[in-house]
Amino acid sequence: MSRIVVTGIGVISAIGNTVAENRTALQEGKCGITSLSLFPSRYAGLMPFGEIKITTQELQERLNAKEPGVTRTSLLALHAFVEAIQDSKLSDKDMRCFDTALIGASTVGGMCLTDELYSDANKSDKGSDYLASYDFASVNIYLQERYKMAGIVNTINTACSSSANAIMYGVRLIKSGRAKRAIVGGVDCLAKFTINGFNALHILSPDICTPFDEQRKGLNLGEGAAFLVLEKEEDAKDKKIYAVVSGYCNCNDSFHPSSLSDEGDGPYLSMKGALESANLSAGDISFINAHGTATENNDMVESKAMLRLFDTIPSFASTKSNTGHTLGAAGAIEAVYSILNLTYQEIYPGLNCKEPIAATGLLPVQTYQKRALQHIMSNSFGFGGNCTSLIFSTI
């Protein structure tokens, strides 16, 4: 069976507008979680967020994307999408070919326009320019139409594991012969819908988040986008190959709409299944990019799951302390970060953890390190217990 490799990556987040900027920020331990300055919210002065400091209008200008009804979500997706396809050197012909698939993920989509949606829902006329953008698939439809894509296009929403599942689905499309290449990833922007929703769950921290710390207070929402180009290894002989997608697994612990089971059954099974699909043992994992949301439930559960699976816990950290939790984009952004780990043989520090969780004693990596790395596991666990683990490996 052909190996599926990554030939292009693109990302935008609160710590950088390109892959290179994100890497530099990660190396330097930069935190992009700040007070809101662009997004209008009643919580602007009360809670920190991983906000990208570029206005929607600036994105429109930079990307020449001034079509009526284009949302910030679609613009962030386009930004990362362009970087990924240019990095992979995909031609216009490649983009329009029936065997190029687009699998994108989001939890917000056009609902970033919460106020506009409410206004349109209460109008009796034809509505605003944004009416078509509220469709959950609007982001991928926009990309599909802009690039005249003729292949499989699909949108995934499994909460915070959405874009990890998009990557897994893209791999399976190629392996099954349904696509020659797949552009996979995810996007979410800040929205009143999610800010108010997460606040109602009492899991937003009033301070900058502290993943895996005993005194953690909750998560910080962020925004961002990332895309990867996947191809068969034999079809990428003349390209730079970043990594192999060597393992993947999705499991559901079916425990609670917004919490994982106390023993971490879903995370344990997804990590175990990813190892099995990659034909690896637990001891082969060099580093784990943990889901690490800094909520009481997630960090405890993920820690317990790691203790169940690994005799010796690999080095691990959560980059959500850099970017905030980007929801449907998180799996793809952290996949890019995992690929950077492998490409440059370096580990980025987890920020803000001062006291390990008493019940587990696990402490994330605290400093930037150069180290030999071969297999990186990236975890993404979503509401409803939808848990996905990916493994990226060196060539």
ZICOR-V501678 format. One record per backbone hydrogen bond with DSSP energy under -0.5 kcal/mol. NH is the residue of the N-H (numbers start at 1). CO is the residue of the C=O. E is the energy in kcal/mol with one decimal. If there is no record, write none. Layout:
[[NH;CO;E] [NH;CO;E]]
//
This chain:
[[5;3;-0.6] [5;231;-3.1] [6;243;-2.6] [7;5;-0.6] [7;229;-2.5] [8;229;-0.8] [10;227;-2.0] [12;225;-2.4] [13;16;-3.0] [16;13;-1.3] [22;18;-2.2] [23;19;-2.5] [24;20;-2.3] [25;21;-2.1] [26;22;-2.4] [27;23;-2.6] [28;24;-2.0] [29;26;-0.9] [30;25;-3.0] [32;30;-0.5] [32;322;-3.0] [34;32;-0.7] [34;49;-2.7] [36;44;-1.0] [41;39;-0.6] [44;41;-1.7] [46;43;-1.3] [47;43;-2.1] [49;34;-3.3] [50;221;-2.8] [51;49;-1.5] [53;51;-0.6] [54;52;-1.9] [59;55;-2.0] [60;56;-2.1] [61;57;-2.0] [62;58;-2.7] [63;59;-2.3] [64;60;-0.7] [64;61;-0.7] [65;60;-2.2] [70;67;-1.3] [75;71;-1.9] [76;72;-2.7] [77;73;-2.1] [78;74;-2.5] [79;75;-2.2] [80;76;-1.9] [81;77;-2.7] [82;78;-2.7] [83;79;-1.5] [84;80;-2.1] [85;81;-2.5] [86;82;-2.2] [87;83;-2.1] [88;84;-1.8] [89;86;-0.8] [90;85;-2.4] [95;91;-2.2] [96;92;-1.8] [97;93;-0.8] [97;94;-0.7] [100;97;-1.6] [101;99;-0.6] [101;181;-2.6] [102;152;-2.8] [103;183;-2.5] [104;102;-0.6] [104;154;-2.2] [105;185;-0.7] [106;156;-1.5] [111;108;-2.3] [112;109;-1.1] [113;110;-1.7] [114;112;-1.2] [117;113;-2.8] [118;114;-2.1] [119;115;-2.4] [120;116;-3.0] [121;117;-2.3] [122;118;-0.8] [122;119;-0.9] [123;120;-1.5] [131;128;-1.4] [133;130;-1.2] [134;130;-0.7] [134;131;-0.9] [135;132;-0.9] [138;135;-2.1] [139;136;-0.5] [141;137;-2.4] [142;138;-2.2] [143;139;-2.0] [144;140;-2.9] [145;141;-2.6] [146;142;-2.5] [147;143;-2.0] [148;144;-0.5] [149;144;-2.2] [151;100;-0.5] [154;102;-2.3] [156;104;-2.2] [158;159;-0.5] [161;158;-1.5] [162;159;-1.8] [163;328;-0.6] [165;161;-2.3] [166;162;-1.6] [167;163;-1.9] [168;164;-2.1] [169;165;-2.7] [170;166;-2.3] [171;167;-2.2] [172;168;-2.0] [173;169;-2.2] [174;170;-1.9] [175;171;-2.5] [176;172;-2.0] [177;174;-1.3] [178;173;-2.1] [179;173;-1.1] [180;99;-2.8] [181;99;-1.8] [182;230;-2.1] [183;101;-2.9] [184;182;-0.7] [184;228;-2.8] [185;103;-1.8] [186;226;-2.2] [187;105;-2.3] [188;224;-2.1] [195;191;-2.7] [196;192;-2.7] [197;193;-1.4] [198;194;-3.1] [199;195;-2.1] [200;196;-1.9] [201;197;-1.0] [202;199;-1.4] [203;198;-1.5] [205;219;-2.6] [213;210;-1.8] [214;355;-3.3] [216;213;-1.8] [218;294;-1.2] [219;203;-2.8] [222;325;-2.6] [223;50;-2.0] [224;188;-2.6] [225;12;-2.3] [226;186;-2.1] [227;10;-2.1] [228;184;-3.2] [229;8;-2.4] [230;182;-3.0] [230;228;-0.6] [231;5;-2.2] [232;180;-0.7] [233;3;-2.4] [235;232;-0.9] [236;233;-1.5] [237;234;-0.5] [239;236;-1.7] [242;6;-2.8] [242;240;-0.6] [243;6;-0.6] [244;393;-3.0] [245;4;-2.9] [246;244;-1.3] [246;391;-1.5] [247;391;-1.6] [249;389;-1.6] [251;387;-2.9] [253;385;-1.3] [256;259;-0.6] [264;261;-2.0] [268;264;-2.7] [269;265;-2.7] [270;266;-2.5] [271;267;-2.3] [272;268;-2.5] [273;269;-2.7] [274;270;-2.1] [275;271;-2.0] [276;272;-2.1] [277;273;-2.5] [278;274;-1.6] [279;275;-0.5] [279;276;-0.8] [280;275;-2.7] [284;281;-1.9] [285;282;-1.3] [286;375;-2.8] [287;375;-1.1] [288;315;-2.1] [289;377;-3.2] [290;288;-1.2] [290;317;-2.3] [299;295;-1.7] [300;296;-1.1] [301;297;-2.6] [302;298;-3.2] [303;299;-1.8] [304;300;-2.4] [305;301;-2.5] [306;302;-2.2] [307;303;-2.2] [308;304;-1.9] [309;305;-1.8] [310;306;-2.8] [315;286;-0.6] [317;288;-1.7] [321;318;-1.0] [322;319;-1.6] [323;319;-1.9] [324;320;-1.9] [325;220;-3.7] [326;324;-0.8] [329;326;-2.3] [330;327;-1.4] [331;327;-0.5] [333;329;-2.7] [334;330;-2.8] [335;331;-1.2] [336;332;-2.2] [337;333;-2.0] [338;334;-2.1] [339;335;-2.2] [340;336;-2.2] [341;337;-2.1] [342;338;-1.8] [343;339;-3.0] [344;340;-2.3] [345;341;-0.7] [346;341;-1.6] [347;369;-3.0] [350;365;-3.0] [351;318;-0.5] [354;352;-0.7] [357;212;-0.7] [357;362;-0.6] [360;357;-1.3] [361;357;-3.6] [365;316;-2.8] [369;347;-2.2] [371;345;-1.5] [371;369;-0.5] [376;392;-3.0] [377;287;-2.4] [378;390;-2.8] [379;289;-2.4] [380;388;-2.6] [382;386;-3.2] [384;256;-0.5] [384;257;-1.0] [385;382;-1.3] [386;382;-0.5] [386;383;-0.8] [387;251;-3.3] [387;385;-0.9] [388;380;-2.9] [389;249;-2.2] [390;378;-2.4] [391;247;-2.7] [392;376;-2.7] [393;244;-2.5] [394;374;-1.8]]
//
